[in-house]
Every structure is written in structure tokens, then in C-alpha cells.
Amino acid sequence: MHRTLNLDDLIAQKAKKDVEKDPEMTNESLYDLIIPPGTVVSIIYDIVEEFDLEPITRKMPVSIANSEEREILVLRGPLEKVQAAEAFLYEEMKSWIENQ
């Protein structure tokens, strides 16, 4: 039997890791990659694992439907990793769409 991918499991798994934090790394030096709603979950998993980004949720205004605030998944990390992950995300999504 296969297991369904679940973002809550991924967030919990990353939170459990006992990784030493760089003492010079502060919240000011971290950036967020906003994951568009509807992004394929397997691509999100690949990004988190490959670029070692921290998945978190953030309340943001979403200008669809009733223009309300929603919790959005973001991947947080240093600028270089976030930029590389963003390029990877767009390439993977483009590839996924073209193969549908």
C-alpha cells in the first residue's frame, strides 16, 4: 500500500531534525519562497529536500474569491537557496504542465 504525501508530515519531519543552526543566521537573513496554491505536492517535497528549506505557513491576503487572508505555504531559507529553489519550482511546474 502506498502512502499519500502530506505537507503536515513534511513540516513535522523538518521540525524534528536536530540540525545545528548557524549562529550568524537570523530571521533578517532568511527569505520566503511563496508556494502558489495548487502546486503539485511532490514538487514541494523535492524542493524542501533538495534545497533544505524550512516549510512554514504564513497568513497573507489572497486576491481571489472574496479577497480574504489565507494561510499560504512558504519555504524559508537563505537568499541563494530560495532563488535556486524558485528557478527549480518554475522549471518543474512547466515540465509538469507540458506533460499533462
C-alpha positions in Angstrom: 0.0 0.0 0.0 1.4 3.4 -0.9 1.4 6.4 1.4 -0.1 9.7 0.4 2.1 12.7 0.6 1.1 15.1 3.4 2.5 18.6 3.9 1.8 18.4 7.7 4.1 15.4 7.9 6.8 17.2 6.0 6.7 20.2 8.3 6.7 18.0 11.4 9.6 16.0 10.0 11.7 19.1 9.3 10.8 20.5 12.8 12.1 17.2 14.4 15.5 17.4 12.8 18.2 18.4 15.2 20.2 20.5 12.9 22.8 22.9 14.3 21.8 26.4 13.3 24.4 28.9 12.1 24.7 31.5 14.9 25.0 34.2 12.3 21.7 33.2 10.6 19.0 35.4 11.8 15.4 36.0 10.6 16.7 39.1 8.8 18.9 36.9 6.6 16.1 34.5 5.7 13.8 34.8 2.7 10.4 33.2 1.9 9.5 31.5 -1.4 5.7 31.6 -1.6 4.3 28.4 -3.0 1.3 29.1 -5.2 -1.9 27.3 -4.1 -2.4 24.2 -6.2 1.3 23.4 -6.6 2.0 19.7 -7.0 2.9 18.3 -3.6 5.7 16.1 -4.9 7.4 19.1 -6.4 7.2 20.8 -3.0 8.7 17.8 -1.3 11.6 17.8 -3.9 12.3 21.5 -3.2 12.3 21.1 0.6 14.6 18.1 0.4 17.0 19.3 -2.3 17.4 22.9 -1.1 17.0 22.2 2.6 14.3 24.9 3.1 12.0 25.2 6.1 8.3 24.8 5.2 6.1 27.1 7.2 2.7 28.8 6.8 2.1 32.5 6.7 -1.2 34.5 6.6 -1.4 36.6 3.5 -4.1 38.4 1.7 -5.2 36.5 -1.4 -7.0 38.4 -4.1 -9.2 35.6 -5.3 -12.8 34.8 -4.4 -13.6 37.2 -1.5 -10.1 38.8 -1.2 -9.6 37.3 2.3 -6.5 36.3 4.2 -5.4 32.7 3.9 -2.6 30.6 5.3 -0.1 30.1 2.5 2.8 27.7 2.4 6.2 29.3 2.2 9.6 27.8 2.1 12.1 29.8 4.2 15.9 29.9 3.8 18.9 31.9 2.7 18.6 34.1 -0.4 20.8 31.9 -2.7 18.9 28.7 -1.8 15.5 30.4 -2.2 16.4 31.8 -5.6 17.7 28.4 -6.8 14.5 26.8 -5.4 12.3 29.4 -7.2 14.0 28.6 -10.6 13.6 24.8 -9.9 9.9 25.3 -9.0 9.1 27.1 -12.3 11.0 24.6 -14.4 9.3 21.6 -12.6 5.8 23.2 -12.9 6.4 24.0 -16.6 7.5 20.4 -17.2 4.5 19.0 -15.3 2.0 21.2 -17.2 3.5 20.3 -20.6 3.3 16.6 -19.8 -0.4 16.7 -18.9 
